[in-house]
Amino acid sequence: MVNEKKEETVTPKVEDKKNKNDKKEQEEELSEEDQQLKAELELMVERLQDENKDLHRPALEHLRTAIRTSTSSMTSVPKPLKFLGKFYPSLKQLHASWSESADKKLFADILSVLSMSYGEEGQQETLKYRFVGSTDEDIGSWGHEYVRHLSSEIMQEYQARLESDQSTKELIDLALEIVPFFLKHNAEADAVDLLLEVESIDQLVQFVDKNTYERVCLYMVSCVNLLAPPDDLEFLKTARAIYRQQEKYAQALNLAIRIGSMDLIKEDFEQCPDPLMKKQMAFQLARQQIHIETEDSDLNACINNTNLSKYFLALARELDVMEPKIPEDIYKSHLENHRTAFSSNIDSARNNLSSTFVNAFVNAAFCKDKLMEAEDENDSAWIYKNKEHAMTSATASLGLISLWDVEAGLSTIDRYTYSTDDNIKAGALLAIGILNTGW
C-alpha cells in the first residue's frame, strides 16, 4: 500500500514535468521572431483570399521576399515554407480561381517553390507551376535547392512525354535556362546530367567558358566508359568541341583519336597555330601510329617516329640508366637461403630460355646488353646454349634489345638470316619484325 501511494504521488509530478518540457520545446521552436514571421505569413495568406485585388500584389511580394531570403541556402526546410505548408492545398485552389494576370503568374512562382516540399509525388507540380509562372524571373533567385529539384522533375517529365509521344521543346528550353546557373555555381556534373537526360548534350558548348571547361570536360570524358552508344560518342564529340572552342588543340586531338574520325584528327592537327604544340601533337599521332603527311620535314619525322630510338636513348642517358642489366639483377638469387634448381643447374635449357626473355625485356631498346654482346667474340655462344625453339627466342631477342634502332639493329641481325639452322633463321626474321614494332 505504501508503494502504491508513492507511485500515485510521483506520477502526477512526472507528467507535469513532461508537459512543461513539451511546452518549453514548443516555445524554443517558435521564438518571438518566428511567431512574428508566422503571423505575418498567415496575414499575407488572408489578404490573398480577400476580394480586394489591391491587397494581392503587396502580399505576393512579401511572400516572395520571405521565401527567397530563406531558400538562398537551404540545409533543411526553411521556416517560411514550414509555416505556409498547411495552406498549400487552399492556395492551389485559390490560384486556380484567379483570372489570368501578372499577379497570378507571381502566385504560380510561389506555389512552384512550395510544391518542392508539399507537392504530390509524381505530379511534377514544381515544374507545372514554373511553366504557368513568370518566365522572365531569374530561375536562380529561388535558390540552388529549388533549381536542383526543378531539374529532377524535368528529367522525369521528359521521359513521361517521350513515352506518350508529346512535345518536349518547353522542357529542353527550361533545361537550357538552368544549365548556366549550374555552371556558375560549380555544379558542372548537374548541368551535364540534365542535358544528357533531355538529349541535348551538344547544346552545352555555348554555355562553357574558360573557368568551367576543364571540370566539364573532365567529368564528361570520365562518363564515356559508363555510357551506351550513341551517348558515349556524343559526349566525346561535345567535349572535343569545347576543347576546340577554348583552343586546347592537344586535348581535342586526343578525343578525336578516341572518336576515330580521320577528318576530325586532321582538322585538329592542321588548325593548331602553335608550332611547338603542333610537334607535341605529332608525337601524339605517332604514339597511335596515325600517319598524316605534312610539308614540314620535322613534323614528318615526329609523326613517323624517325628519331624514336634517339629520343629514348637521350632520356635514358639523362636518367643515368644506360648501364646494361643482367638477369641476376632481376632474380637476386643471392638473397635466397637455399639452393634451387636454377642455381645448381644454371645452363639448363629452361633457365637459359627464361634468362633470354628477362635479358631482352630489361634491356629493351637500350641497344646493348651483357648476355648477347659476347656473340661476336664467341660465335653466338649464348644462342647455342639453347635448343630448337629456344634458339629462335634467343635470336629474336636481339630485335627487342635493338628496338627502334633500325640501322644498327639490322646490321646486328642480318648475319643470322644466313644461318643454316632454320630455328636461328626464323628467330632473325622475327627479330626484324620486333625491331620495327611501333616505329
Summary of the structure (lengths in Angstrom):
residues: 439
radius of gyration: 38.0
end to end distance: 103.5
largest distance: 119.2
contacts: 1254
relative contact order: 0.04
helix: 72%
strand: 0%
